[in-house]
Amino acid sequence: MGKELQVAALENGTAIDHIPTAAVFKVVSLLKLQKLDNRITIGNNLKSKKMGSKGIIKVSDKFFREDELNRIALVAPNVNLNIIRDFEVAEKKKVVLPDEIVEIMKCNNPKCVTNNEPMKTRFHVIDKEKVELQCHYCELKIKKEEVELK
Amino acid sequence: MKPKSLVNIGDYGRDDIFRILESAARFKQESDRDLLRGKVCATLFFEPSTRTRLSFETAVSRLSGRIIGFSDSATSSAAKGESLKDTIVMVSNYADLIVMRHHLEGSARYASEISTVPVINAGDGSNQHPTQTMLDLFTIYETQGSLENLTITVVGDLKYGRTVHSLIQGMSYFNPTFNFVAPEELHIPDKYKLFCDKRNIPYREFTDFAPEAINSADILYMTRVQKERFTDLMEYEKVKNVYILRDRMLANSKENLKVLHPLPRVNEVNQDVDANPKAYYFEQAKNGMYTRQAIICDLMGVES
C-alpha cells in the first residue's frame, strides 16, 4: 500500500502548506475563508518531516491576489504556496511581508488612538525577517508573537 | 522639505532643530512682535495642562495672534461623544494652527493627517511632547553655547519619563554622553538603550545618586518620581527620597553645569538649590514660550 494522502488532492485552486499549527486559523481569518462558498479543506496537526507537525489549507477554484496572500506573512512567513491547475503545481509562491500593514491587525496599546476612535490601524514593518512592526500612531513596537488580528 | 506639523521630535532633523533654536534666540531678545496679527490659533486641551497651555497662549498673544479653544474635554463636544476626527475637521476650518493635548497616544499624528492646518503636539499620553524637548534643547544650547559633545545626567523616573525619552532622541544628533540615574523599578527601558547603542552614544547606569554622575555632567536633568507610576506604594515610599538634589551635592560640579527640570517639581530638587547660579529650571520654563513662538511661526510660514 502506498503513502496515504493526509488531505485530498486539489484539481484547481490554492494550496497553502507548511503552516505552523498555531497559525492555521489565523490564516483562515486573514484570507477571510469563512466568507467563501468555495470548497475548502483545512488540515491541522498533520505529520511533517520538516516541521514535526503542520497545518495545510486547500481552497478550490480560488486564486488570491498577491496582497491578500502577503497578509499571511504576518503570522506564517515561511509557508509553501502552490497554485494548482489540473492537479498539477502550476506556480510556487513565497509570501512577502509588505512595508506597511493597514487595518488587518490591531495595536496592542489600549491607550492608542486606533483602539479608541473609528479609524484604520496602520503599522510600519521595521524588520521583515523577524516580523517586527511599529504602530504608525502611538509608535508601539510589536513582535510577531504579539500580533493580534482585528 | 520642512515638516508641516510637529508631532514627534523625530519629525525635526538637525537643520530644523538649529533653525528653531536660532529663531527662539531672536524671540528671547524681543518676544513682543506683531507677527501673528489676523491669525487664529486653536488650543485644544482634551486633557488639562495649565502650564503648557498658558505657555502656548502667551506665545501667541505676545505675537498679536488670537486664541480659540478649550482647556478641558469636559467643556468640549468630545464630552458629547464627538469623534476626534470631527472635532479636528471642524476646528481646522476655523483656525490657522492647532495646538493639541490629548490623553490617547498617537492622537496628534492622527489629527495631523486629518487637519488642513499645521498641528503641534502638546502631549499625547505618555508618547511625545516635542515642544518640551525643543525648549530643553534651546536651554542646553543657550547655557552651553553648543549642543555638541555634552555629558547629560538624567535623574528620576526614566521608565515613564516622556521628557527624558524625547531628550535622548533630540540630543542624538550631537554626540552626547548620558548618565542614567534611576531606581531599579524605573530604570531606562531597553528600547532607549538600544537606540543609544545603534548610534554609538555612550551611557552609564546608576541606581544611586552618585557624586560621579553629578560631577561629570554639563547638564543635570532632574525629573519627578511620580507616585501614580507605582503599583506598589511601598516601593514608592522606599525610593521617593533617594533622588533628591541638594545644594551641597553641587559643590564639586563643573563650572558650566546647569540644573534643569521640566517642572512641576515636588521635592526632588530641594529649595536650597534655587539660589545656586547653576539652577536654571525657572529660566528653562520661560524659554518654553520663546521656543513655542519659534515653532508656531515656523509651521505657519511666518518669517521670524
Interface residues (C-beta under 8 A of the other chain):
Chain A: C107 N109 K111 C112 V113 T114 N116 E117 P118 M119 C135 H136 Y137 C138 E139 L140 K141
Chain B: N8 S83 L84 K85 H102 H103 L104 E105 G106 S107 R109 Y110 D124 G125 S126 N127 Q128 K191
